[in-house]
Amino acid sequence: MNKYLLCFLLLYLCFCKSARVKTTQDAGKEDLTQINSIFPAQPKPETITLLAESSPDDNVYAYYEDEFQDSRNIRFERDSTNKKYLPVTIKSKYGLWLRFTKGMAQYPVYVEPGDTLFIKSSATGQVNYTFSGKKPGDFNFYTLLDQQVFGLGYSDIMGIEIDHFKFNQRTKMLNYLYKERIQFVNQVKDSLALTPGFRNYITNHITSEYLLALLTPYYYDTEFKLQLPHTYLDTLSSFQNSDFLKQDSLVYSSEHYRYSLIHYNRFLSRHALKTSQETEVLYQSALTNFSGQVRNIILFELLKKQIEQDVNMESYLKRFQKNCTYQPYIRYIDSIASRPTKLISNKQLLTNALVTDNDEATTWEEILKKNKGKVIYVDLWATWCGPCLAEMPASVALHDKLKGKPVSFVNITVDIPQDKDKWKKALVKYSLNKAGYQNFMIDGRSPLAVFMHGMPNGAAVPQYLLIDKAGKVAVIAAKRPSDPLLLKEMLSMLNK
């Protein structure tokens, strides 16, 4: 009897073991389901927090470029009581490349959603900004790279020279910089505890900067008079089928990557550049050679740029709505396509108040009516804007060339009312008070000013636009006075 009982027990144990093995195959899934039901997955962070510190007589300035290729100023405001900076929160689903400035010096830092960046500013010393937080190595990497004389942007900004000798020298230098920068990342990745996400970002940034410098002949206006070497063209061509041009996720967070894509499409379309077929060939090239979000950004930037220069883009707008798969880009393009019409028909914009240099009140509608039948060149500027002031001599020269023709130069400053005397002195200093100029002051945060410069939290100047003799906006983002092509455009408009 004991013998049978022992056999039964052995069989029972074997059955239990088999059942246990069978049930544990799904145990992980069942446990995970139970855990998820109790502790649901937390949403990904969508904000970046900036905490700044500086002496009362020092200021913190920073800006970044969003996924729509628009520059955004970051406003650091002080508490009215203790004068300390208030926290700044930036809403973003993607990483951002911020640039902190002090005079001409720039201090870039890459931040991701969920990051809290502590900024310490100093008006003196060799380093004006230091950054801290949970990822100090990531945050201070660009400063360290610059200190090693491998800083991104400074050595590459000239791109390729048109002189044959300089061309060869520049390409050699760019190749050297690319290798040294990549090597430097590998050397310090452990000592600085660089995160994997940042290592991927900085590696692609270095590659994008290298490619952009090589692509200079295809986005600079300068005509190249030399025959480009086959080795150089082969280097550029080698990128076409590489994985580098297929990184959809990088489109959202890296402005350098976006520009490298946009200009690489120009390289692929080089046979049609500066011809009547340029826009069509660029559009078709984007459709043929790229896909996903990479294709979307190339098409988006092409339409954005062309609409600003030519308001008659209806056929391309319809094609873009069909070909683009990213709805925010479609909505953005639709909004800027309607800007020329809104600028001369929207009641809120037309009734926007301005003040003349004689302290008389007026409106945008009155300015348009007064100048109907003339070509109007509008200059949105400010006395604190260096690039604005740098254009004033060219503006006066352009004005003199068009003297006696039905052209009005309408200058609108976004200076604050407290700076009215400063504005009036600038009008005299830069000869903007002569006949043919009409000068106005506007609140930089008013509907009209925001509509013109597109920045609700601070003015982005200079901005220029052209209105034809019929009172319609011809160019929503006109060329600067120093651009020699502007005179040709204005003469063409006068002859219509």
Summary of the structure (lengths in Angstrom):
residues: 496
radius of gyration: 29.1
end to end distance: 116.1
largest distance: 125.8
contacts: 1401
relative contact order: 0.06
helix: 49%
strand: 16%
